[in-house]
Amino acid sequence: MTRAFNQRISDALMERERSNLLRSVQTLESGNQSVFHKDGQSFLNFSSNDYLGLASSSELKHSYQQAIGELGVGSGASPLVTGYSAQHESLKSALTEWLGFDTALFFSSGYAANQALLLTLLTKGDLLLQDRLNHASLMEAGSLCGADMKRFRHNDLAHLESLARAERSTLAVTESVFSMDGDLSDIEAFVGICQTRGMLSMVDDAHGIGVIGDNGLGACGISELKPEILVVTFGKAFGLNGAAILCSEEMGQYLTQFARHYIYSTAFSAAHARALLQALSMIQTQHWRREKWMELSAMFEELLSDCPEYVSTSTPIKPWVVGDSARALALCSSLKEKGVWTTAIRPPTVPRESARLRITLSASHQHQDVLMLANQLTRFSEEG
Ligand SMILES: Cc1ncc(COP(=O)(O)O)c(C=O)c1O
């Protein structure tokens, strides 16, 4: 029996290695900032989702430190036991008022929030329609939840509509900003179709919240129509970690009663909730952070748009598509030698032959950082 497991494990690892798809954990010796240290070398970091530069902001660090001094470091329990505090409640009020939902439930990660929603809501006989590029957390929960899952072509809402079935309880799910491509979905059209076809709508706003829309309102800031369920995560523009599901009062009550990821998991701490509230206030008021990455984005475009690997996006996510996995790895290594850190994203995370560098810009980058990156990318592109 053990031999069978050993064989399976070694076969899978060998196959990953053979196809240049082996992944490895990277240990940083400093925090995840725009410049970090690793193995005694410093690197410009173009591989972080800290789009607004909040993760290392002195203002947010100070607020978190103060909250820890006052409230301690751990919540000690799940929300329904003794893990939910007045700080969570304040965060809930601020978030629901800002985004226009009745209620919010907090989770330790976006992965858990997405899993909780799909696994709690859907059952055998239901129909689940998902954009084919939705995140792994949504796809995995979709295949485990018992519903009949169909994937519509990326951002093809006519295809979504053609899959709708009036007689079946249906949930349709899209991301607002697609994590590996940096492109946007048309939230208003998506929600509109869901409403006319009697489908429940859900938007994963992990990469949109804090970044797109007026005042960083995310998906809710670019659409007149709101989805019934919105998932926001705190590990990207918020600079921290955790997530929330925003929904109606009744849906919130249902999830509170039945969502196992909510009921049986330790809540993030009160100090963390206080820091998230501070991050929210910075997102709402510090417009210069969004203006900064937009300025860097315009510079990136001006310097690189003639290269065939360049993909134009209106978000801080800048895919640099090279196609072949080995070539993506080679580019990554060559950038590292020059002190520039990017991550090669390879299948199965992205479709075959579309290996890429997932480059991300942040308000914490400087103009000379983008210039340095662009010079290296241009050199590699010209060398073919
Ligand atoms: C679209 C999307 N949803 C959900 C998640 C999961 O969020 P978390 O990192 O908080 O688990 C991610 C993570 O990268 C994501 O890109």
The ligand as an SDF file (V2000), in Angstrom:
LIG
                    3D

 16 16  0  0  0  0  0  0  0  0999 V2000
   -9.4330   35.6600   -8.0980 C   0  0  0  0  0  0  0  0  0  0  0  0
   -8.9430   35.0910   -6.8030 C   0  0  0  0  0  0  0  0  0  0  0  0
   -9.8360   34.6650   -5.8940 N   0  0  0  0  0  0  0  0  0  0  0  0
   -9.4550   34.1430   -4.7210 C   0  0  0  0  0  0  0  0  0  0  0  0
   -8.1310   34.0480   -4.3910 C   0  0  0  0  0  0  0  0  0  0  0  0
   -7.7380   33.4490   -3.0840 C   0  0  0  0  0  0  0  0  0  0  0  0
   -7.5240   34.4660   -2.1730 O   0  0  0  0  0  0  0  0  0  0  0  0
   -6.5560   34.2310   -0.9210 P   0  0  0  0  0  0  0  0  0  0  0  0
   -5.1660   34.4350   -1.4330 O   0  0  0  0  0  0  0  0  0  0  0  0
   -6.9900   35.2420    0.0640 O   0  0  0  0  0  0  0  0  0  0  0  0
   -6.7880   32.8270   -0.4700 O   0  0  0  0  0  0  0  0  0  0  0  0
   -7.1620   34.4870   -5.2810 C   0  0  0  0  0  0  0  0  0  0  0  0
   -5.7370   34.3790   -4.8960 C   0  0  0  0  0  0  0  0  0  0  0  0
   -4.8200   34.7370   -5.5220 O   0  0  0  0  0  0  0  0  0  0  0  0
   -7.5680   35.0260   -6.5230 C   0  0  0  0  0  0  0  0  0  0  0  0
   -6.6750   35.4340   -7.4270 O   0  0  0  0  0  0  0  0  0  0  0  0
  1  2  1  0
  2  3  1  0
  2 15  2  0
  3  4  2  0
  4  5  1  0
  5  6  1  0
  5 12  2  0
  6  7  1  0
  7  8  1  0
  8  9  2  0
  8 10  1  0
  8 11  1  0
 12 13  1  0
 12 15  1  0
 13 14  2  0
 15 16  1  0
M  END
$$$$
